[in-house]
Amino acid sequence: MRRLICLMLMCSLVLISKAQIIDTDDVAVVDGKIIFTKEMKLPETLSQPAYPQIKEWGRKRYGTDFHSTIKFDQNNDEVRIHSRIELLLPENQAKKREKIQMKYKANIFIVQDKYVLEVTEIVYFVNEGRKLKRYKAEDLFLEGSVVGGHFSAEFKNNIRKSTTYFLNELCQSLTEYIK
């Protein structure tokens, strides 16, 4: 019985560690802009070249989405995506889960034996009264930002959590597709 419990505990720790693909090391600020970058090693035993797999993943994930555009650059083995999603934030102190919209650009490209996911130009649309107000990620992510200063620390933290969760899911989805 103890072995079973230990085995289950170890499996859950492995799953938790694999789920956290993007962490604070993957977030960079370049020229005042937030960029999420994740380099992933191509599997040693690919069943087919990586670029067609990335292209197919992009088509399946974004090809039929009304809020997305996808472009393929075969010369540079690159896929460019512009998309808009709705984020469901974690429960706040009032036990309410808020929704906000997030617009972003993603580039996926191959460099030697790695493929890179780069997410840039993140913009949030927050419902303020009867209007959707636009905020750049830099305004809500970076400490000491004057814009977006009227939001609570909890709200900003929940946006960070939901964004990180989405980006982790995006990385995981791509990683599972390339074999």
Kinemage of the C-alpha trace (Angstrom):
@kinemage 1
@onewidth
@group {chain A} dominant
@subgroup {mainchain}
@vectorlist {calphas} color= white
{ca met a 1} P 0.000 0.000 0.000
{ca arg a 2} L 2.833 2.383 0.876
{ca arg a 3} L 4.520 1.642 -2.416
{ca leu a 4} L 1.335 2.470 -4.276
{ca ile a 5} L 0.977 5.771 -2.436
{ca cys a 6} L 4.649 6.634 -3.058
{ca leu a 7} L 4.285 5.730 -6.736
{ca met a 8} L 1.176 7.906 -7.083
{ca leu a 9} L 2.923 10.788 -5.314
{ca met a 10} L 5.969 10.551 -7.589
{ca cys a 11} L 3.761 10.403 -10.702
{ca ser a 12} L 1.845 13.481 -9.629
{ca leu a 13} L 5.110 15.372 -8.973
{ca val a 14} L 6.361 14.449 -12.438
{ca leu a 15} L 3.097 15.637 -14.005
{ca ile a 16} L 3.211 18.890 -12.050
{ca ser a 17} L 6.813 19.529 -13.098
{ca lys a 18} L 5.995 18.811 -16.759
{ca ala a 19} L 2.931 21.064 -16.660
{ca gln a 20} L 5.047 24.071 -15.678
{ca ile a 21} L 6.827 24.585 -18.985
{ca ile a 22} L 6.983 28.371 -18.922
{ca asp a 23} L 8.429 29.992 -15.842
{ca thr a 24} L 9.866 33.385 -14.986
{ca asp a 25} L 13.128 32.587 -16.816
{ca asp a 26} L 11.159 32.433 -20.080
{ca val a 27} L 9.872 35.997 -19.708
{ca ala a 28} L 12.108 38.729 -21.041
{ca val a 29} L 11.704 42.468 -21.319
{ca val a 30} L 13.270 43.776 -24.521
{ca asp a 31} L 12.984 47.497 -25.255
{ca gly a 32} L 10.222 47.726 -22.630
{ca lys a 33} L 8.197 44.936 -24.267
{ca ile a 34} L 7.393 41.592 -22.662
{ca ile a 35} L 8.384 38.537 -24.695
{ca phe a 36} L 7.683 34.943 -23.691
{ca thr a 37} L 10.205 32.611 -25.297
{ca lys a 38} L 10.507 28.864 -24.943
{ca glu a 39} L 13.135 26.790 -26.717
{ca met a 40} L 12.329 23.096 -27.008
{ca lys a 41} L 14.652 20.404 -28.276
{ca leu a 42} L 13.472 18.463 -31.295
{ca pro a 43} L 12.994 14.773 -30.519
{ca glu a 44} L 15.910 12.567 -31.602
{ca thr a 45} L 13.580 10.209 -33.459
{ca leu a 46} L 11.331 12.367 -35.599
{ca ser a 47} L 8.896 10.411 -37.768
{ca gln a 48} L 8.972 13.256 -40.334
{ca pro a 49} L 10.609 16.712 -40.639
{ca ala a 50} L 9.571 19.145 -37.896
{ca tyr a 51} L 8.364 22.078 -40.006
{ca pro a 52} L 5.472 20.191 -41.676
{ca gln a 53} L 4.397 18.988 -38.225
{ca ile a 54} L 4.476 22.524 -36.807
{ca lys a 55} L 2.557 23.747 -39.857
{ca glu a 56} L -0.084 21.030 -39.408
{ca trp a 57} L -0.359 21.816 -35.681
{ca gly a 58} L -0.919 25.482 -36.530
{ca arg a 59} L -3.605 24.637 -39.078
{ca lys a 60} L -5.443 22.334 -36.682
{ca arg a 61} L -5.241 24.684 -33.726
{ca tyr a 62} L -5.823 28.028 -35.465
{ca gly a 63} L -6.987 27.332 -39.027
{ca thr a 64} L -10.728 27.312 -38.325
{ca asp a 65} L -10.710 29.955 -35.576
{ca phe a 66} L -12.550 33.143 -36.551
{ca his a 67} L -10.299 35.254 -34.275
{ca ser a 68} L -6.992 33.995 -35.655
{ca thr a 69} L -4.788 34.410 -38.686
{ca ile a 70} L -1.921 32.112 -39.514
{ca lys a 71} L 0.913 32.583 -42.001
{ca phe a 72} L 3.533 30.088 -43.109
{ca asp a 73} L 7.065 30.977 -44.196
{ca gln a 74} L 8.615 27.847 -45.695
{ca asn a 75} L 11.879 29.603 -46.557
{ca asn a 76} L 12.584 30.289 -42.877
{ca asp a 77} L 10.676 27.296 -41.409
{ca glu a 78} L 8.455 29.705 -39.498
{ca val a 79} L 4.777 29.846 -38.553
{ca arg a 80} L 3.278 33.211 -37.522
{ca ile a 81} L 0.018 33.400 -35.631
{ca his a 82} L -2.133 36.353 -34.557
{ca ser a 83} L -4.933 35.343 -32.258
{ca arg a 84} L -7.422 36.485 -29.661
{ca ile a 85} L -8.737 34.355 -26.803
{ca glu a 86} L -10.819 34.734 -23.683
{ca leu a 87} L -9.009 34.115 -20.407
{ca leu a 88} L -10.904 32.878 -17.378
{ca leu a 89} L -9.110 34.269 -14.350
{ca pro a 90} L -8.735 32.338 -11.078
{ca glu a 91} L -11.292 32.951 -8.375
{ca asn a 92} L -10.733 36.228 -6.537
{ca gln a 93} L -11.383 37.018 -2.864
{ca ala a 94} L -15.050 37.708 -3.668
{ca lys a 95} L -15.292 34.123 -5.057
{ca lys a 96} L -15.844 35.508 -8.556
{ca arg a 97} L -14.061 34.363 -11.734
{ca glu a 98} L -13.628 37.224 -14.157
{ca lys a 99} L -13.146 36.938 -17.912
{ca ile a 100} L -10.885 39.107 -20.009
{ca gln a 101} L -9.787 38.945 -23.622
{ca met a 102} L -6.167 38.544 -24.641
{ca lys a 103} L -4.701 39.259 -28.077
{ca tyr a 104} L -1.216 38.021 -28.950
{ca lys a 105} L 1.245 37.176 -31.694
{ca ala a 106} L 3.107 33.868 -31.703
{ca asn a 107} L 6.039 32.856 -33.859
{ca ile a 108} L 7.244 29.286 -34.048
{ca phe a 109} L 10.492 28.649 -35.858
{ca ile a 110} L 13.230 26.034 -36.110
{ca val a 111} L 16.842 26.733 -35.225
{ca gln a 112} L 19.278 23.810 -35.687
{ca asp a 113} L 18.003 21.022 -33.400
{ca lys a 114} L 15.433 23.173 -31.542
{ca tyr a 115} L 12.115 24.769 -32.202
{ca val a 116} L 11.243 28.044 -30.539
{ca leu a 117} L 7.875 29.412 -29.452
{ca glu a 118} L 7.911 33.170 -29.052
{ca val a 119} L 4.812 35.057 -27.874
{ca thr a 120} L 4.843 38.835 -28.211
{ca glu a 121} L 2.590 41.891 -28.377
{ca ile a 122} L 0.204 40.672 -25.700
{ca val a 123} L -2.729 42.991 -25.158
{ca tyr a 124} L -5.560 42.556 -22.655
{ca phe a 125} L -9.080 43.896 -23.066
{ca val a 126} L -10.626 44.518 -19.661
{ca asn a 127} L -14.309 45.276 -19.225
{ca glu a 128} L -14.554 48.609 -17.398
{ca gly a 129} L -18.173 49.569 -17.106
{ca arg a 130} L -19.665 49.416 -20.567
{ca lys a 131} L -16.344 49.652 -22.400
{ca leu a 132} L -13.552 47.241 -23.164
{ca lys a 133} L -10.356 49.008 -22.250
{ca arg a 134} L -7.054 47.987 -23.820
{ca tyr a 135} L -3.912 47.340 -21.724
{ca lys a 136} L -0.526 46.116 -22.872
{ca ala a 137} L 1.013 43.208 -20.979
{ca glu a 138} L 3.786 45.533 -19.846
{ca asp a 139} L 1.190 47.660 -18.039
{ca leu a 140} L -0.120 44.726 -16.012
{ca phe a 141} L 2.945 42.489 -15.664
{ca leu a 142} L 5.734 44.858 -14.771
{ca glu a 143} L 6.034 46.139 -11.222
{ca gly a 144} L 5.770 49.894 -10.844
{ca ser a 145} L 3.837 50.453 -14.050
{ca val a 146} L 1.820 53.665 -13.853
{ca val a 147} L -0.750 52.550 -16.445
{ca gly a 148} L -3.081 49.952 -14.962
{ca gly a 149} L -2.087 51.066 -11.480
{ca his a 150} L -5.723 51.233 -10.415
{ca phe a 151} L -6.022 47.429 -10.627
{ca ser a 152} L -5.554 45.445 -7.459
{ca ala a 153} L -2.456 43.318 -6.983
{ca glu a 154} L -4.759 40.286 -6.875
{ca phe a 155} L -6.265 41.128 -10.288
{ca lys a 156} L -2.821 41.586 -11.865
{ca asn a 157} L -1.587 38.362 -10.277
{ca asn a 158} L -4.625 36.474 -11.606
{ca ile a 159} L -3.914 37.814 -15.107
{ca arg a 160} L -0.319 36.599 -14.802
{ca lys a 161} L -1.502 33.160 -13.636
{ca ser a 162} L -4.044 32.766 -16.438
{ca thr a 163} L -1.585 33.951 -19.073
{ca thr a 164} L 1.087 31.559 -17.819
{ca tyr a 165} L -1.439 28.719 -17.746
{ca phe a 166} L -2.460 29.439 -21.342
{ca leu a 167} L 1.158 29.674 -22.538
{ca asn a 168} L 2.022 26.411 -20.784
{ca glu a 169} L -0.938 24.736 -22.478
{ca leu a 170} L 0.192 26.145 -25.830
{ca cys a 171} L 3.740 24.782 -25.331
{ca gln a 172} L 2.466 21.429 -24.168
{ca ser a 173} L 0.108 21.133 -27.117
{ca leu a 174} L 2.919 21.890 -29.573
{ca thr a 175} L 5.367 19.541 -27.827
{ca glu a 176} L 2.885 16.666 -27.872
{ca tyr a 177} L 2.218 17.176 -31.585
{ca ile a 178} L 5.837 17.004 -32.727
{ca lys a 179} L 7.010 13.400 -32.766
